[in-house]
Amino acid sequence: MSDKFLLAGKEFNSRLIIGTGKYRSFSEMQAAHQASEAGMVTVAVNRVPLDRKTESFLDHLDPNMQILPNTAGCYDADHAIRTARLAREALETDWIKLEVIGDQVTLLPDNEQTLEAAKVLVKEGFIVLPYFTDDLIMAKKLLDAGCPAVMPLAAPIGSGMGVQNPSNLRIMREQLPDATIIVDAGVGVPSDAAIAMELGADGILMNTAIAEAQGSEQMATAMKLAVEAGRLGYLAGRMPKRLYASASSPIAGAIK
């Protein structure tokens, strides 16, 4: 697509960000990544041997992809900050997907702890992409803190339920027209991705929907196309909804 995705001064050819967890093999992950044509891949810092002494998915990533470490598994701001610092040292990148979980059952984010950590990490020069609930006020606070983008959830992590509150995402897009909004978590099928993009999201991050699909490579291709279709649909501008029918072929000038 000629519609380039700019994030923190870097240009990406794809608006899809892909993950690394839950794949059945490294070769399956590689095939899915290639099929997705994603330019960025997220890595859970707390779940991978950063010293590279044992084999992990880090050894099977496309070197041309931007690595986006994430702080999955952190339940308070201090732990997330320490994890981000470790990621920067081990992976040599200032990029971080900030994730601070508030509940072990639902895995919903703790917005307050996320904001606290974001303020510290931004001051330390990190490019902070924060995962949070689809809350407009929190989005404004995270952007004011210096985050170059915000990452509201569509549904709980790994649920595959799709966009649960489309009105929240639509309002966020309308109220923050210049912000970069990346929908994160909850996408299950390509139509979910298309809907999120049609609502005005600038990008989508997903993992489980692809990794747990019976054919992950095929699903990665489908998600790539869905993101592109949704983006084009948003840019095109949808027709207005009407209560009554409107004839596709006008009768003005018709033969009587």
Disulfide bonds with the S-S distance in Angstrom:
none
